[in-house]
Amino acid sequence: MKPLKLRMKYFGPYIDETMNFTEFDNTPLFLISGKTGSGKTTIFDAMSFALFDHTSGDERDAKQMRSDFATPNDTTEVTFVFEHNGIKYTVIRSPKMNLAKKRGNGTRDVEASVKVKYINKEQENIEITKKNQADKFLRDLIGLDAQQFTQIVLLPQGKFRNFLNTNSADREKILRKLFGTSLYQKWTEKIQEQAKINESENEKLTTQIQTIRQQVEIEDNDEINDEEWIVKVNNQIEEKKKKQEKVNNDITISQKQLDNLVETYQNEKVLADSIKQKEDNIHKLQSLENNQDKIELKKIYAYKLAWYQKNQQIFNNKTDLELQIKEKSDKLVLLNQESKFLIQKHESAKIEAQELEKQQENIENLKNKISTLEVKLPIYQDVKVNQEKLDNLDKNHQDTKNRLDNSVKELEKQKVSYNDLEKELAKLENIDEKQVELVNENNKLTRLSEKIDLVDHLDSEIESKKLQKEKLEKKYQEQEELVQESTDTEEKLNTLWVKNQIYFLAKQLAPGEPCPVCGSKEHPLPAKIDELEQVTEEDVKLANKKAEIERSKAKEFKLRLTSITDEITELEQNKKESIDKILLDFELGEKHSLLELQEIFQIKNDEYQKKAKDLENKVSLKEKLKGDSQLIKNEIANLEKEKDKLKEQYDDVYYRLKMTETTLQEQKKQLSPEFEDVKQVEEYITDTKKRVEDYQINKDKITKELQDTKAELIKVQADIDSNHQELESKKKGLSKINKEITTLIENSEINLEEIASLAKDLARLDSINNEINSYEKQILIVKTKISELDKTINNREMPNLVERNSVIADKRKELLTFQAEFSDITTEINHIQKIKQEVEQLLQEQKGNYKLMAEWKQLSDVMTGKSATKLSLERYVLQMYLQRVLNVANGRLKELTQGRYSFQIKDEKGSYSSNTGLEINIYDDNAGKVRPVQTLSGGESFIAALALALALGEVIQANAGGIFVDALFVDEGFGSLDSDALQIALEALQTIEGKNRMIGIISHVKELQEQIPFQVKISSNYGKSKISYRKDF
């Protein structure tokens, strides 16, 4: 992270100042100097606040950094711009503060806010405004939290030596983020998780084995081990197999007896079924023989249908000829009718043609008249145009005259209105004075409202405090009960403990030995306590501690009750004083309650609103009257201009009207009086042309109709002759067929009336024959079946199947009982064998898991430092990184201490893993021994911490997996160095390799101000500070 700019608005002593770090791009070192309290450390506070919402020393809350001179209209804000991994980030953060309301009077609480802006590598504008998201983003980006930032990058007053003096556990957290070794921590956590999983799985296997074992009833099941359990299960299986074999023999005997009974039953059932079938077939034969007469009738009808089927074609030919004769007769009737119609139509057309010849002369006269009128048609059209022009001019003349008259009248009316408005405006001259009075009254009412709101707020606060007091009183009462209860327990336990001590001492008394209480060597009546409850000194101490805690809580409740009572009294006094001041300031007379004050304010406010509304209406009226007056004045000027313009138009229209009248009279003298205008002429020409055209069309139509009807008459007469000949031929054919049919009927047993019925039922012939054949076949089948059944029965009687079936059921029941018993025993054996197999498999699995669990446990202990070395894998890796840092730091430290001191990692393990592996010792060359860094003096520890901080930054920059630390800021500490050490430290800072790391120092030391050319000067005047820069001496 490389700082670029830091802007502070109303933050600490700064109104609006910007710290531009780019001023020091070409130097690795600069100094921030200024008087005490001028705001040097505030610069570091602002950086830490922007990044982490905490100040650098964490001694002041972020809200306390708001400038004392900031007004409710001034916003406290810090803007920090920095570069990280080639991307520029901007952070804008504000603390929670009290600002003026945007509308109206008073203030409001504004919550803390933050905004992070940057452009990512894809050139997208990213903006984060949610506080939680922004804080997490910045922590992840920089790789440090606020505490670690003040130990590595920003070293505040009094905390410069924290990283040097911290223990291994805290140092591990810092180094983990700096060198990115969280992978080892996650690896360790995964191994621990796996070790726990294996342990949990082993416990599950043990529980599972115990649960499965309970499924077999074994004597002392919970007390015997797994091997003994398996032996007992094997014995139980053998006993059940012997019982299973005996039951199986019983099943074999019972099954054989049942099979014999079933075989006998099956034979008897066959006999019974045969007897029943014979009876059913006899009934069926009788039913068939009852239908014999119907079948004979069907045979006769089938014979007749067969005869008709044989001679069907001749009957069909007769029907076809009869139908054809009817069609020809009908067609001849239609042709005769059509012939008559055509003759009438032809005669009618002849008459129409004669009438048209008579009209020919009149049509020729009409054609000549049309030619004459078409020649004069343009004159008629000119008359029409001039007449329309004359009508328009006449109308325009009248309209212009009316508009001129109306304009004169409107002008007079507007002049009267203007004079009336001027009189009304004169009445509203003093309206501005009333506006000033109303503003003063509004201000007074506003002040009264604010003071009444204050009293109302006090009243609400009093009620809230009273509710709190009631709850506290209830809690205090409950706590008093707890105090009494714990005190009783305390006294009871104290008494029992004393009795225990007496009983113990009494038991120790021996004749001739002095009593530890009274010193007597005779003990005639030693203490006797029956059924004593055992109480230890620890029980008594716990009871005393609990009672003391309850009494302390009760005391706290009592103090809070007293405090809240005082607050209520103070609030009520403030309320009374506020009401008295309102009554005095606003001259409201006698005492009033808050509700009465609110009512008085409402009355006065209603009166004010009424006055304000009335005044507002008058002001609006005045403005309206002024506007109306100006509008009317403008209207009068416009009307004067309009009147002059209309007079000119009127004269022009009158002249053109007279000229058009003269022209029109001359044109009308040339036209015939038969037509009034060109429209009548045009209509006459159109109608007459249509009449001539219709005449010609009708004449052509009649001529064509005469020709067509003549041709159609010839064709129809030819069709009549042809159809008449065909009709006579078909009648002769029908007569011949009728003679043949008469001969057929005479030679058969069928009469003519049956023919129609036979034709209709011919389709049923196959069905009737099938029915006859089926009947005869059924008779034969039934007789054959009865004969076969007689052979099977062989004169035997019907057997008793019910009795036989009962014997079989009893035997089957007996067999099922044996089978059920056999099945139960088999199920039990299978169940026990399955349980035994599951237990043996789980035991085998558990045996392998024990070994795996031990291996994972051992690996987990090594990874977490629970071994003899107390050094975890991650700490081992961090120890390597720390050694690199110390190697670099030793170069600085030896130079700063003239070779006296050097860092070493403490080899000895500590009492706990938290202080093992990353502890730092110091080797003192003057003493020739190693000692803890905590034994260094103030100046020595500063030099050591400085060397360590510089080295840490260099190693981190060189380490590809670590975070980037591009800056180091040190707040004070140089004052503890002597002049030689100060000079060496300064030279070390000035000779840092490269220019990619910025180092800023805050110090009052004069030598630093004289030797560091690049400086930020903080100047203060009356609590407000300014920033300036100096780049040379």
N, C-alpha and C positions, 0 to 999 in steps of 0.2 A: 504494500500500500504506500503510495507516494502522495502526500498532501499537495494540493495546488492552490486553493483559495478557501478562506474561512471568513464568512460575513456574520457579524453579530449585531442584531437590532434589539435595543432595550434589554440587553443581556449583561448583567453585572453593571459595571460603570460605563458601558459603551452605549451611545445613542444609536449610531449606525456606522460601524467601522469594519473595514475589510483587511484581513491579514493575507497578503499575497506571497505565498511561499515560492512562487516562480522567480521572485527577486533573487533567490539564492540557488538558482540552477547551476551556476558555475563555481560554487564553493561548497565543500562538505560540512562546513561548520558556521553557525551564527549564534549570536547572543541576544537574549531578550532581557532588557534592563529597564529599571524604573524604580520610583520610590515605593516603599512598603504600602500596600493597599491600593496601588494605582491600577491593578488588574492584570498583572503578568500571568499569574496562575489561572486567571479566568480564561485565557486563550486555550490552555489545556483542558479546562472544564468544558469549554464550548465544543472542542473536538470530541471529547468523550461523550458529552451529552448528545451530539448529533448522531454518533455511531451506536450508542448503547442506552441512551436515556438515563445516564448516570454521570455525575461529575467525576473528575479525575481522582480526587482524594476520597470521594464518597462520603465526605463529612457534611455536605450541604445537599439538601433535596433540590431536585430540578426546579420546582416551583419557587424556591428561595432565590434562584438566580435572576428572577425578573427584577429589572432596575427599580430602585426605590423612587426615582423621579418619574417613572412611567405613569402616564395618565390613563384613564379608562379608554381613551381613544388610540393609545399606542399599543401595537402588537409586538410581543416578544417572539423573536425568531432567530434561529441559527441555520445558516446555509453553508454546508461543507462540501467542497468539490475535491475529489481525489482520483488518482489513476491507479488501476490494479490490473495486471496482466494485459496491458495495452488498451483497456477500455476505461473511459472517463465516466465516473459516477457522480451524481449530485444528490445530496441528502438535505431536505428542508424539514426542520423539526421545531415545534413550539410546545411549551409546557402548558399545564392547565392554568388558566388565569381568568381574572374578572374584567370584562370589557363593557363598554357602553352599549346599550341596546341600539340596534339598527334603526328602530322606529320608536318614537316617544322618548320619554325620560327614563332614568334609572340605569342599572347595570345588569349583566347576565354572566353566568359561569360558562366559560368556553372550555371544552374538553381538550386534552392534549392531542396533538396531531403530528403525523409524519408523512413525508412523501419521498420516494426514491425514484430517480429518473436516470435512464442511460439508453444508449443505442447499442444493441447487441451486434454480434459478428455478421448476422444476416441483414444488417442495416434496418432493423425494426425498432421503432420507438417503444420502449417498455416503461411503464409507470406503475408503481406499487403504492397504494394509499392506506391499506389496512395495517394497523399498528403491529399486530401479531405477526403477520406475514413479512412486513418490512424488517422488524427486529430479527426474525429468524434468518431472513435473506442476508442481512449484514453480518451476522455472526458466522454463517456458513461461508460467506464470501471471504472475510478476513481470516477465518480459521481460529479466532480467539473470542472469548467472552470478555466482559468488562474487566473482571478481576485479572485475567491473564494479560489483557492489553496493558494494564497499568504495571505489570511486572516485566514486560518484554519491550514495549514500544514507548509508552508514556509513563515515566517514572516520577510520581508526584512527591511532594514534600513528605518526609517521614517514612516513605514506603519504598525508597530507592533500593534498600538492601533486602527486600522481601524474598526475591528469588534465591539470593545467596543463603539466607538463614532458614528457609522453609525445610520441612522434612521430606523424606523420600516419596511419601504418598502424594503430597501436594505437588512436588516437583514432577512426579510422573504424569499427572494430569496436564501440566503445561507442556512438557516435552512431547507427550503423545500427539497433541495438536500441531506442535511445531514441526515434528518429523514424520507425521502421518503414520504412526505405528498402531493405529486402532485395529488394523487387521489382526495383529497378534492378540489383542484383547478379545476380538470377536472369535478368533480361533480358540482361545482359552475357554471362552464362554460356551462354544459349541462342544468342546471336549467335556466340560463340566456337565453340560446338558445331557451328553451321551452317557456319562458315568451315572447320572441320576436316573436316566431312562433304563439302563441295565439293572440298577439297584431296584427300581420300581418294577421292572419285569420279573425279577427274581422273587420279589414279594408277592407279585400277582400269581406266579407259578405255585408258591407255597400255599397261598389262599385257595387257589384253584384245586390243588391236590387235596387239601382238607375238605373242601366243598364236595368234591367228587367222592371221596371216601365215605362221606355221610350217607351216600345213596345205597350203601350196603350195610345191612344190620349185622354188626359184629360186636361181640362182648368187649367192653373196655376200649371202644373205638377211639376215643379221644386221648387215651393214656398210652397206647402202644405206638412204637415207631413204624416207619413205612415197611421195613423188612418183615417184622412180626405180623403186620397187617396182611401182607401178601401170602404168608404161610397159612394164616387162618382162613383167608379167602379160598385158597386151593383145597383145604379140607372141606369147606362148605360145598364147593362144587362137586367133589367126589360123592358126598352123601346124597346130594340131589340127583346125581346121575343114576345111583342105585335105585332110588324111588321111581325114577323115570322109566327104567327097564321093566319093573314089576307092572306098572300101569300099561305099558305097551303090550304085554302078554294078555292082559284083560281085554284090550281093544281088539286083538286078533280073534279071540274066541267069540266075542260078541258080534263082530263083523260077519263071521261065518254063519252064525245062527240067523242073522238078519238077511243074508243073501238067500238062504233056503226059503224063508218065509216070503220074500219078495218074488221069488221064482214061482211059487205056488199061486200067489195072488195074481201074477201076470197071466197065467194059464186060465184061471177062473174068470178073469176080466175079459179075455178073448171070447169065451163061451157066452157070457152075459151080453156082450156087444153083438154077437151073431144073432141071438134070440131077438134082441131089440130091432136089429136091421131087417129080419124076416117080417116082423109085424109091420114095420114102416113100409116095406115094399108091397105087401098085400093091400094096404090102404091106398097106396099110390096106383096100383093096377085097377082097383075098383073105380077110382076117380077118373082114370083115362077112358075106361069102357063107357062111362056115363056120357062122353062127348062123341060117341060113334055116329049119331044121327046128323049132327052139325057137319061132321067131316064128309058124309055122303053128299049133302047139299053143295058143299064147296067143290066136290069132284065134278058135279053136273055143270056148275057155273064155269069151272075151268075149261070144260069141253067147249062151251059156247064161245068163250074168249079166244080159244085156239082157232075155232072156225073163222071168227071175224078177223083175226090176225092174218090168216091165210088169204082172205079176199079183201084185205084193207085197201089195196091200190085202186081197185075199181070204184070204191066209194069215195076215195080222195079225188079221183079224176072228175067225178060228178060234181063234187063241191067246187073244184077249181073252175069248171065251165060255167056253173051258175054265177060265180063271182065275176067272171069276165063279161058275161052277158049284161049283168047289172051295170058294170062300169061303162060299157059301150053305150048303153041306153042313156045313162046320165050325161055322157059327153055330147051326144046328139042334141039333147035338150039345150045344153049351154051354147052349142054352136048356132042353133036356130035363133036363140035370144040375141047373140052377138050380131048376127046378120041383120036383124030388124033394127038394132041400135045404130049400125053404120049407115043404113039407108036413111034414117031420120037425120043423122048428123050431116050427111051430104046435101040434103035438101035445104037445111038451115043455112049452110055455108053459101049456097047459091043466092039466097035472099039477101044476105049481108053484102055480098059482092055487088049486087044491083044498087043497093042504097049508097054505097061508097061512090059509085059512078055519078050519082046525082050531085054530090058535094064537090066535085072537082073544080067547077067554075069559081065558087066562093073561096076556095083555098088559093087560087091564083091571085085574086084581088088582095087577099091578106099579105101575100108575099110582096106585092108592089108597095103597100102602105108601110111595111117594115123598112124598106129601102129608103123611103122619103124621111122617116123619123130618125134614122141613124145618121143622116146628113146634118140635121139640126141639133143633134144631141150635145155638141160642145157648148152651144149657146145656153142650153138648159143648165149645163154644169156650172158655167160662169155665174148665172143668176143665183144658183144655189150657194156658191162660195160667197158672193157679195151679200146675200141675205143673212148668212151666218155671221159674217163680219159686222153687219149692221146691228144684228141682235146683240152681239158681244159688246160693241161700242155703247149701245144704249144701256146695257146692264152696268158696264164699267162707269158710265157717266153718272148713273144713279148711286152706285156704291161710293164713288169718290165724293159726291155731294153729301151722302150720309156720314162718311168718315170725317169730313171737314166739320160738319155740325157737331158731331160727338166730341171731336178734339177740342173745340171751343168750350163746350160744356164741362169737359173733364179738367181743363185748365182753370176754370173758375172755381171748381170744387176743390182742387189741390191747394189753391191759394188760401181758401177758408180753413182747411185742415192744418196748414203750416202755422197760421196765426194761433189756432187752438193749442197746438203742441208747445209753442213758445210760452204760453201762459202757464201750462202745467209744469214746465221745467223751472219756472221762477219760484214755484211753491216748494221745491226740493233743494234749495240752496244750502241749508245747514246740515245736510246729511253726514258730512265728513266729521264734524265735531262729535256726533253721536257714535260713530264708529270707534273713535279713540276711547270714549267712555266705556264702551262695551269690551274692548280689549283689556282694559284695566280690571274690569269686573271678572273676566275670564281668568286672568292671572291669579287673582285673589282666590277664586274657586279652585283652581289647580293646586295651589299651596294647601288649601283646606283639605282637599281630597287626599293629597300625599300624607298629611299628618293623621287623618282618620285611618288611612290604610296602615300606617305605622302602628296605631293603637290596636287595630284589628289583628295585625300580625302578632303584637305582644299578647293579645287575648288568646289567639290560637296556640301560641307557645306556652302560655300558662296552663291551658287545658291539656296540652300534650304532656307537660311536666307533671301535672296532677295524675294523669293516667300512668305515667312511669312510676310515680310515687306509690300508687296503689299496688302495682305489680311488685315493686321492691318490698313493700310492707308484707305482701303475701309470701314472697321468697324468704324475707327475713324471718317470718313466723315459722316457715317450714325448716329453715336452717336452725332456728332455736330448738326445734324438736329434735333435729339430728344431733345438735350439740348435747342435749340432755341424754339422748340415747347413747352416744359415744362416751359421755362422762360416766354414765351408769356402768357401761361395759368396762371402762377403765378402772373404776373403783372396785368392781367385782373381781377383775383379774388381779389387781394389786393385793386384795384381801386373800385370794386363793394362793397367790405366789408367796405371801408372808406365811400363810399356814403351811405351805409346802416346806418352806425353810425351817419353820419350827419343828415340823414332823421329822425333817431330815436330821436336824441337830439333836432332837430327842432320841432318835435311833442311834446316834453316835455316842451318847452318854455312857460312860463306863464307871463302875464304882471306884472311888478314890481319885478320879480325874476331875479337874475343875470344870464347871459349866462355863461355856464361852460367853454366856449372858450375865449370870449373877456371880460366877466364880466359886460357888459352893461345890464341895467334893461329895456331898451326900445328895442323892436324887430320889427322895421318897415317892414323889408323884410326877413322873415324867409325862409330857403331853401325849394324849391319845386322840387321834383323828380317824374316824371311820369313813370308809368309801370316799377318800379324798380325790378330787378331780385334778389331773396332772396339768400344771401350767408352767411353761418355761419363762425365763427372763426375757427371751426374744418376743414371746407373746405379749408380755407386759409392755415392752418397748413399742411394739407395733400398735397396741391399743392406745398408749400415751401419744404416739405420733399422730394417729388418726384423730383422737380427741382434740389435739392441738390444731390440726388442719381445719377441723369443723369449727372450732372456736375462732380461728383466724378468718375463715369465710364469713362467720356471723359478724365479726368485728368490721370486716370490709363492707358487708351489706349495711351495717349501722352507719358507717361513715358516709356511704353513698346516699343513704336516706337523709342524713343531716345536710349533706351537700345539696341535694335536690330541693329540700325544704327551703334552704337559704336562697337558692336560685328562684323558687316560686315567689318568695317574699320580695326579692329584688325586682323581679319582673312586674309584680303587682304595684310596687312603688313607682317604677318607671311608667307604667300605664297611667297611674293617678296623676303623676307630674305632667305627662303628655296631654291628658285631657284638660288639666288646669291651664296649661299653656295655650291650648286651642281656644278655650273660653276667653282668656285674656287677650290674645292676639287678634281674635276675630270679633270681640265685643259681643259675645253671645249671652251675657248676663249670668243667671243663676246656674247651679250645678246641673250637669246633664250626663246621662249614661252614654255608652258607646252607641247603642241602638238609637237613642234620641239624637245624637250627633249625626248619625247616618241619615236619619229622617230629615233633620234640618238641612243637611247638605243636599238631599234629594229635592227638597222644596225649593231651595235657592237655585239649584241647577236647573230645575224645571222652569223657574221664572226667567233665568238667564237664557235658556234655550228658546223660550217664547219671544223674548226681546230680540235675540239674535236672528230668529226666523223672520220677525217683523221687519227688522232692519235690512236683512238680506233681500226681502221682497222689495223694499223701497229702493235699495241700491240697484237691484235688477231692473226695477221700473225706470229709474233715472237713466240707466245705460240704454234701456230700450227706447225711451223717449228721445234721447240724443240721436240714436241711430235712425229712428223713424223720421225725425226732423230733417236730418241730412238727406235721407232718401227722398222725402217729399220735395225738398229744395232742388235736388237733382232732377226729379220728375218734372217740375214746373219748367225748367230750362229745356228739357227734352220735348215737352209738349209745345213750346213756342216754336221750336225748329220744325216739328212735325206739321203744325198748322200752315206754315209758309210753304212747305213742300207739297201739301195736299192742294193748296190753291193753284199752284203751277200745274199739277196733274189734271185738275178739273178743267182748266182752260184748254189744254191740249186735246183732251178727249172730246170736248164739245165741237171743235173745229173738224176733227176727223169724222165725226158722226154725220155732219151736214154734207160733206163731200161724198160719202158712200151712198147716201139717199139719192142724190142726183144721178150717179152712174147706174144704179139699179133700175130706175124708172126708164132710162133709155133702152136698156137690154130687154125688158118685158114687152116693149112695143113690137119687137121682131118675132114673137112667139105666138102659136095658136092658142086660143082660149080653151080648147078641149082639155088640155093638161095644165094643172096648176104649177107643177115643179118637175125637176129632172127625175125625181124618184118615181113619179107616176109614169113618165115616158119610159124609163128603163124597165119598170114592171110590165107595162103593156107589151113592149118589144119581146121581153122574155117569155111572157105567157103566150103570145101569138106564135112565136117560134116553136114553142112546145106543142101547141095545138096542131101546127102543120106537120111537125115530126111524128106525132101520134097518129095522124091520119095516114101517112105513108107506111108506118109500121103495121097498122091494122090491115091495110090493103094487101101488103105482102103476106101477112099471116093467113088471111082468108084464101088467097090464091093457093098457098101451099097445102092448106087443110083440104081443099077440093081434090087435089091430086092424091093425097095420102088416103083419104077415105075410099076413093075409087079402087086403089090397089088392094086395100085390106078386104073389100067386099069380094073381089075375085078369089083371094086366097081362102077366105072362110067358106065359100060355096064349094070349093074343091075338097076341103076337109069333111064337109057334110056328106058328100057322095062316097068318099072312101070309107068312113066309119059305118055307113048304112050297109055296105056290102059285107064288111067283117062281121057285123051283128047277125046277119042272116045265116052265115056259114057256121057260127058257134051254136045257134039254136038247133041246127040239123044234127050236130055232134052230140048234144045233150039228149036228144030224143033217142038216139041209138043206145047210149049208156043206160038209160032208164029201162029199156027192154031187156038188156043183159041182167040187171039187178033183179028184175021180177022173176026171171028164170031161176036164178040162184036161190032165192027165198022159197020158191015152190018146191025145190028139191031138198030142203033141210027142215029141221024141227023149230026153226027160229022164225018169229014173226017180224014184220017191218018195224013195229013200235020199239022193239028191243035194240035196234041197231044203234040209236043215239047213246043208250046206256052202256052198251058194249064198247063203243068208241071211247067213252069217258073213262071206263075202268080197265082198258087194255093194259095200262102200265102195272096193274096189280097181279097180272097173270103169274109171273115168277114167284111173287110173295105167297100166293095161294097154293101153288104147287109145292113150295118149300114147307109150308105149314102142314100139308097132307103127308109129305114124306117124313117130317119130324115126328108126327103123331105115331105113325106106323113103326118107326125106329124105337121110340120110347116103350111101346107095348112089348116089343121083342126083348129089350134090355132088362125090363123089370121081371119078365117071366124067367129069363136066364139066371138072374141074380137070386131069385127065390129057390131055384133048383140047386144052385151051388151052396146056399146057406143050409138047406136040408141035409146035405152031405156032411157039413161041418158040425152041426148040432147033434146028428145021429141019435135023436130021441132022448137027449139028456135034459135034466131040469135046471132051472135058474139057480146059480150058487148064491151064498150069503156073503157078499163082499164087505159089508159094514163090520161084521164080526172079525173077518180076516184082517181088515185094515187097522182095527183097534189093537190087535196083537202085534202088528208090525210097528205101530206108533210107540208102544211100550218098549219094544226092543230097541228102536231107534233112539228113544230118550236115554235108555241105559248106555248106549254106545256114545252119545253126545257127552254124557257125564264123564265117561272115561277119557274121551278126546279133549274135553275142556281141561281136565286135570293134567293130562299129558302136555297140553299147550302151555298151561300156567307154569309147569315145572321147566319146560324148555325155555320159555321166556325168561324165567328167573335165572336159569343157567347162562343164557346168552347175555342177559343184562349184567350179571356179576362178572362174566368173562370180559365184556366190553369195558366195564368200569376198571377191572384189573389191568386191561391192556392200556387204557388211557392213563392210569396212574403210573404204569411202568414207562410209557412214552414221556410223560411229564417229568418223571424222575431222571430219565436219561437226558432230557433237554435241560433240566435244572443243573445237572452235573456239568454240562458244557458251559452253561451260563455263569456258574460260580467262577470258573477260570477267566472268562471274558470280563466279568465284573471286576475281578481283582486287577486285571491288566489296565482297564479303563480308570479305575480308582487310583492306581499308582501313577498313570500318566497325568491324570487331573491334578494330583498332589504336586507333581513336578512342575506342571505348567503354572499353577497358582502360587508356587512358593511355599507350599506346606511341607516341603522336604527339609532336610537338615540345613541346607544352604539358605532357606527362607527367601530365595530369589526366583521370581516368576520368569517365564520366557520373555515376555514383553519388557520387563525391567532389565533383563540381561541385555536385550537389544538396545534399550535406552541407555544402559550403562556404557555401551560402546559409543553411542552418539555423544553422551555426556563427556566421555574421555576425549573425544575429538575437540569438543568445546573447550575443555580444560587445557588441552595441549596448546590451542590457539591462545587461550586466555593467559597461560603461563608466560608466553612471549611478552604480552603487555605487562603482566604483573611484575615480572623480573625487572623490566625496564623501569616501571614506576617505583619499585622498591629497591633499586640498585642490587638486584639479585638476592634479596633476603628471603622473599616469600615465593612459594609456588603451590598450586592446587594439587590435591591428590584425592582419589575416590577412596572412601573408607572401606577397607577390606573386611573388617570384623562385622559379623552379623549383629543386629540389634535385638532387643527383647522381643520385638514384634516385626512382622513383615513390613509395616508402615514406615519403619525407620531403618530399613535394610536395603542396600544395593545402590542407592542414589545419594547417599550422605556424602558431603564434601568436607574434607579436612584441609588444613593449611600446614605446609612444611616450613618451619622457621629455621633458616640456615644458620642464624646467629646462635640459636639454642641447640641446633642439631637434632631436633625432634619434631614429631608431628602432633598437632593439637587441633581441636574443633575450630571452625571458622567463627563460631559465636564468641571466641575468646579474643578476637581482634578488637582493637580500640576503635573509637568512632571514625577517626581519619583513616585508619588502616582498612576498616570494613568498607568505607566509601571507595577507596582505591580498588579494593578487591572486587566490589560490586560493579564498578565502572569497567574494569578489565573483563569481567564475566559477561556484562551486557554487550560490550563491543564484540567479543568473541562469538557470543551466541548469534548475533546478527550475521557475522561473516560466514559461520558454518551453515546457518539456515540458507543463506543465499547460494552457497556452494552445493547444498544438498538438493538434488532434483526432485525428491519426493516431498520436500517440506513446503511451508508457506513462504511468501515473500515479505521480508521486513525491510522496507526501503527507507525507514526513518527511525530515529531514536531521539526522544525528548527527555531532558533531565531537569527537574525542578529543584534548585538549590542543592546543597550538600558539599559544595566546594569550599565553604567557609571553615570546614573542619580540617583542611589540609594546611600544612606549613608551606612556606614559600617555595622550598625545593620540590616538595611533592606536587604542589600546584603547577609549577613550571613543567615538571615531567608529564603530568596528566594532560596539560594543555598541548604539549608537543605531540603526545600520543594521539590526541583527537585531531590535530592538524595534519598528521601524516597518514591518516586512514587511506588505504589504497583505493583508487578509483573515485569517481564522482557520482556514483549511483545511489549513495546512501546519505540522507540528510540528517544532520545532528543539530538539534536546537537546545540551548542551555538557558535556564533562568538563574541568575545569580546577582548578588550585591557586591561580590568581590571586586575590588578596584583593579587588581592586576588583570583580571579577565577583560574588564571594560577597556583597559589600555592596550591589550594585545590581540583581541579579536576584532578585525576590521569590519566585519559584516554584522550589523547590529539592528535590532528592532527596538526603537525607543518608545516607551509608554509614558506619556505626560498626562498629569491629572490636574484639573482645575475645578474646585468646588464639587468634587465627587464625580465628575464626568471626565472620561479619559479619551485620548486620541492616540493613534498609531502613526509612527513615522519611521523612515529607514535611513541608515547610515552605512555607506559601503567603503569608506576609507577614513583615515585619521585626520 
